[in-house]
Amino acid sequence: MRDNERVTSAIREPETPAATTPPRLIATDLDGTLLRDDKSVSPRTVAALAAAEEAGIEVFFVTGRPARWMDVVSDHVHGHGLAICGNGAAVVDLHGGPGAHRFVKVRELPRSNALDAVGLLRDAAPGTVYAVEQTYGFYQEPAYPKLHMEVPDDLAPAEDLLAEDSPTTAEPVLKILAYHPAMEPDAFLTVARLAIGDRATVTRSSPSALLEISGPGVSKASTLALCCAERGISHEEVVAFGDMPNDVEMLTWAGRSYAMGNAHPDVLAAASGRTVANNDDGVAVVIEQLLNGRA
């Protein structure tokens, strides 16, 4: 199902002291947050996730990863089995296992907006190269570096990949990846946001100058807000974890939020609390405290 509506409730001011509200949902980023640097889920974290689900607390993986990269947590799916992928561009049912996932909701980046974003950023940051992420396909420009562990489905200029008469139009665009070989990552993010404006949502989760461009109003926070509304869960009942700028809106929206010990400075400023680093099982530490009534 494609869903392009804007969600404005993902940014809010706190109303009730979050610590007095029992959690009903845990929303956690993956890379740099739930996963250790070797991309493993530690035994302690596995046990904490299972204990939360057993206690009646839903766990949502909320990641910038595409659905096809979710095999890293496919063995740890409980209950509903849903994950938010592509920085909010898709809600995916992982119950089928790797390669058999089902898209429950898609919030696409309209091709006209994508083409505008590509052109505006080419002008603002010459040298930028692009890749296009779709529901099942991955396409890139010839000059786009080998940043991902996969072979692209096609090589072509972004304008051709995004054209309305492109062979790829059968699938919605989830996001564009924009890479700059020389700019500092945060400076590149600032330039892109100023250039693109409200035509798309621009964020980043990589330590390199790699940006992720999604549909207007699409973010981890806005899609998580939709999923929570469908379940009658308020933001005050959500506990969120993250480490990079693409987590900031989600951490701001959630009633309780934790920046990892390894987090970006913007994340440290946005979260209501802090935990230890991903390699020290920071998510598990907080979950254990929540279940013991100490957080």
C-alpha positions as CSV (number, residue, x, y, z in Angstrom):
1,M,0.0,0.0,0.0
2,R,1.4,3.4,-0.9
3,D,0.8,6.1,1.6
4,N,2.0,9.7,1.0
5,E,0.1,11.7,3.6
6,R,2.0,14.1,5.7
7,V,2.2,13.5,9.4
8,T,2.8,16.6,11.4
9,S,2.4,15.1,14.9
10,A,5.9,13.6,14.9
11,I,7.3,16.8,16.6
12,R,5.8,17.6,19.9
13,E,6.3,19.2,23.3
14,P,6.4,16.9,26.3
15,E,3.1,17.0,28.3
16,T,3.5,14.4,31.1
17,P,6.7,13.3,32.9
18,A,7.6,10.3,30.8
19,A,9.0,8.3,33.7
20,T,5.4,8.0,35.2
21,T,4.0,6.4,32.0
22,P,4.5,2.7,31.6
23,P,6.1,1.9,28.2
24,R,4.0,0.0,25.6
25,L,6.4,0.2,22.7
26,I,10.2,0.2,22.3
27,A,11.5,1.7,19.0
28,T,15.2,1.1,18.3
29,D,17.5,1.9,15.5
30,L,19.9,-0.9,14.4
31,D,23.3,0.2,13.2
32,G,25.3,1.9,15.9
33,T,22.4,1.3,18.4
34,L,21.0,-2.2,18.8
35,L,23.8,-3.8,16.7
36,R,27.4,-4.0,17.8
37,D,30.0,-2.7,15.4
38,D,30.4,-6.2,13.9
39,K,26.7,-6.1,13.1
40,S,25.8,-8.8,15.6
41,V,23.1,-8.8,18.2
42,S,24.6,-9.8,21.5
43,P,23.1,-12.6,23.7
44,R,22.3,-10.0,26.3
45,T,20.4,-7.9,23.8
46,V,18.5,-10.9,22.5
47,A,17.4,-11.8,26.0
48,A,16.3,-8.2,26.7
49,L,14.2,-8.0,23.6
50,A,12.5,-11.3,24.3
51,A,11.9,-10.2,27.9
52,A,10.3,-7.0,26.8
53,E,7.9,-8.8,24.4
54,E,7.1,-11.3,27.1
55,A,6.2,-8.4,29.3
56,G,3.7,-7.1,26.7
57,I,5.9,-4.3,25.3
58,E,6.0,-4.2,21.5
59,V,9.5,-3.9,19.9
60,F,9.9,-2.1,16.6
61,F,13.1,-2.0,14.7
62,V,13.3,1.5,13.1
63,T,16.1,1.7,10.6
64,G,17.5,3.4,7.5
65,R,18.2,0.0,6.1
66,P,16.2,-1.4,3.2
67,A,14.0,-4.4,3.8
68,R,16.5,-6.8,2.1
69,W,19.1,-6.0,4.7
70,M,16.9,-7.0,7.7
71,D,18.2,-10.5,7.9
72,V,20.5,-9.3,10.7
73,V,17.5,-9.2,13.0
74,S,15.1,-11.7,11.3
75,D,15.8,-14.3,14.1
76,H,14.7,-11.8,16.7
77,V,11.2,-10.9,15.4
78,H,8.5,-11.4,18.0
79,G,4.8,-10.7,18.0
80,H,3.7,-8.4,15.2
81,G,6.9,-8.9,13.2
82,L,6.9,-5.4,11.7
83,A,9.9,-3.1,11.1
84,I,10.1,0.4,9.8
85,C,12.7,0.6,7.0
86,G,14.2,3.2,4.8
87,N,14.0,6.0,7.4
88,G,10.2,5.6,7.5
89,A,9.6,5.0,3.8
90,A,8.3,1.5,4.4
91,V,6.7,-0.7,7.1
92,V,7.7,-4.3,6.4
93,D,6.4,-7.6,7.8
94,L,9.5,-9.7,8.5
95,H,7.7,-12.9,9.4
96,G,8.5,-14.5,6.1
97,G,12.3,-14.3,6.7
98,P,15.0,-13.0,4.5
99,G,13.9,-12.4,0.9
100,A,10.2,-13.1,1.8
101,H,9.3,-9.9,3.5
102,R,6.0,-8.1,2.7
103,F,5.5,-4.4,2.4
104,V,2.6,-3.3,4.6
105,K,2.9,0.4,4.0
106,V,5.0,2.4,1.5
107,R,5.5,6.2,1.8
108,E,7.3,6.9,-1.5
109,L,9.4,9.8,-2.8
110,P,7.5,11.1,-5.8
111,R,9.7,11.1,-8.9
112,S,9.1,14.8,-9.6
113,N,10.3,15.6,-6.1
114,A,13.3,13.3,-6.5
115,L,14.3,14.9,-9.8
116,D,14.0,18.4,-8.3
117,A,16.2,17.2,-5.3
118,V,18.8,15.8,-7.6
119,G,19.0,18.9,-9.8
120,L,19.1,21.3,-6.8
121,L,21.8,19.4,-5.0
122,R,23.9,19.0,-8.2
123,D,23.9,22.8,-8.4
124,A,24.6,23.4,-4.7
125,A,27.2,20.7,-4.3
126,P,28.9,19.9,-7.6
127,G,30.4,16.4,-7.6
128,T,27.5,14.8,-5.9
129,V,26.7,11.3,-7.2
130,Y,23.5,9.3,-6.6
131,A,21.9,5.9,-6.1
132,V,18.1,5.2,-6.1
133,E,16.5,2.8,-3.6
134,Q,13.2,1.3,-4.6
135,T,11.1,-1.3,-2.9
136,Y,13.0,-4.2,-4.4
137,G,15.5,-2.6,-6.7
138,F,18.7,-0.7,-6.2
139,Y,20.2,1.5,-9.0
140,Q,23.1,3.9,-9.1
141,E,25.1,6.2,-11.3
142,P,28.3,4.9,-12.7
143,A,30.4,7.2,-10.5
144,Y,28.7,6.2,-7.3
145,P,31.3,4.4,-5.2
146,K,30.9,0.8,-3.9
147,L,29.5,1.8,-0.5
148,H,27.0,-1.1,-0.2
149,M,27.5,-4.9,-0.2
150,E,25.5,-5.5,-3.3
151,V,25.5,-5.3,-7.1
152,P,23.2,-2.6,-8.5
153,D,20.4,-3.6,-10.8
154,D,21.4,-1.0,-13.4
155,L,23.9,1.9,-13.9
156,A,22.6,5.2,-15.3
157,P,22.4,8.9,-14.5
158,A,19.9,9.6,-11.8
159,E,17.8,11.7,-14.1
160,D,17.3,8.6,-16.4
161,L,16.6,6.3,-13.4
162,L,14.0,8.7,-12.1
163,A,12.3,9.6,-15.4
164,E,8.6,8.9,-15.7
165,D,9.3,6.7,-18.7
166,S,12.0,4.7,-16.9
167,P,11.7,0.9,-16.9
168,T,11.8,1.2,-13.0
169,T,8.5,3.1,-12.7
170,A,6.7,-0.1,-11.7
171,E,8.2,0.2,-8.3
172,P,7.9,3.2,-5.9
173,V,11.1,5.1,-5.0
174,L,11.8,4.9,-1.3
175,K,14.8,7.2,-1.1
176,I,17.7,8.6,-3.0
177,L,21.3,8.2,-1.7
178,A,23.6,11.2,-2.4
179,Y,27.3,10.9,-1.9
180,H,30.0,13.6,-2.0
181,P,33.6,12.6,-2.2
182,A,35.1,15.7,-0.6
183,M,32.6,17.5,1.7
184,E,32.4,17.1,5.5
185,P,29.3,15.0,6.3
186,D,27.4,17.6,8.5
187,A,28.3,20.4,6.1
188,F,26.9,18.4,3.2
189,L,23.7,17.7,5.2
190,T,23.3,21.5,5.8
191,V,23.9,22.4,2.2
192,A,21.4,19.7,1.0
193,R,18.7,20.8,3.4
194,L,19.0,24.4,2.4
195,A,19.0,23.6,-1.3
196,I,16.2,21.0,-1.4
197,G,13.9,22.7,1.2
198,D,10.5,21.1,1.5
199,R,10.7,19.1,-1.7
200,A,12.0,16.1,0.3
201,T,13.3,15.1,3.7
202,V,17.1,15.0,3.9
203,T,19.1,13.2,6.7
204,R,22.1,11.0,7.2
205,S,23.2,7.9,9.1
206,S,26.6,7.2,7.7
207,P,29.9,8.5,9.0
208,S,30.8,9.5,5.4
209,A,29.2,12.3,3.3
210,L,26.3,10.1,2.3
211,L,22.8,11.6,2.5
212,E,19.4,9.9,2.5
213,I,16.6,11.7,0.7
214,S,13.0,10.6,1.4
215,G,9.5,11.9,0.6
216,P,8.3,15.2,2.1
217,G,7.4,14.6,5.8
218,V,8.7,11.0,5.7
219,S,10.9,10.2,8.7
220,K,11.4,7.5,11.3
221,A,9.3,9.6,13.6
222,S,6.3,10.3,11.3
223,T,6.0,6.6,10.3
224,L,6.4,5.4,13.9
225,A,3.7,7.9,14.9
226,L,1.4,6.3,12.3
227,C,2.1,2.8,13.5
228,C,1.5,3.9,17.1
229,A,-1.8,5.6,16.3
230,E,-3.0,2.4,14.7
231,R,-2.3,0.7,18.0
232,G,-3.7,3.4,20.2
233,I,-0.3,4.0,21.7
234,S,0.6,7.6,22.6
235,H,4.1,9.1,22.2
236,E,4.4,9.1,26.0
237,E,4.2,5.3,26.0
238,V,7.2,5.0,23.6
239,V,10.8,4.5,24.5
240,A,13.2,5.1,21.6
241,F,16.9,4.6,21.0
242,G,19.3,6.0,18.4
243,D,22.7,7.3,17.5
244,M,22.7,9.4,14.3
245,P,20.9,12.4,12.8
246,N,18.2,10.3,11.1
247,D,17.1,9.3,14.7
248,V,16.7,12.9,16.0
249,E,13.0,13.4,15.1
250,M,12.1,10.0,16.6
251,L,14.0,10.7,19.8
252,T,12.3,14.1,20.1
253,W,8.8,12.6,19.5
254,A,9.1,9.6,21.9
255,G,8.1,10.1,25.6
256,R,11.4,8.7,26.7
257,S,14.5,8.5,24.5
258,Y,18.1,7.4,24.8
259,A,21.1,8.5,22.9
260,M,23.8,5.9,22.7
261,G,27.2,6.5,24.3
262,N,28.6,6.6,20.7
263,A,26.0,9.0,19.5
264,H,26.3,12.1,17.2
265,P,26.2,15.4,19.1
266,D,22.8,16.3,17.7
267,V,21.4,13.0,19.0
268,L,22.9,13.7,22.5
269,A,21.1,17.0,22.4
270,A,17.8,15.6,21.3
271,A,17.4,12.6,23.6
272,S,15.9,12.8,27.1
273,G,18.4,10.3,28.4
274,R,21.7,8.6,27.6
275,T,22.9,5.0,27.8
276,V,26.2,3.3,27.2
277,A,27.6,2.6,23.7
278,N,26.2,0.0,21.3
279,N,29.2,-2.3,21.8
280,D,28.4,-2.2,25.6
281,D,24.7,-3.3,25.0
282,G,23.3,0.1,25.7
283,V,19.8,-0.8,24.6
284,A,19.7,-3.9,26.7
285,V,20.9,-2.0,29.7
286,V,17.9,0.4,29.5
287,I,15.4,-2.4,28.8
288,E,16.6,-4.3,31.8
289,Q,16.1,-1.2,33.9
290,L,12.6,-0.6,32.5
291,L,11.5,-4.1,33.3
292,N,12.9,-3.8,36.8
293,G,11.1,-0.4,37.3
294,R,14.4,1.5,37.6
295,A,14.2,3.6,34.4
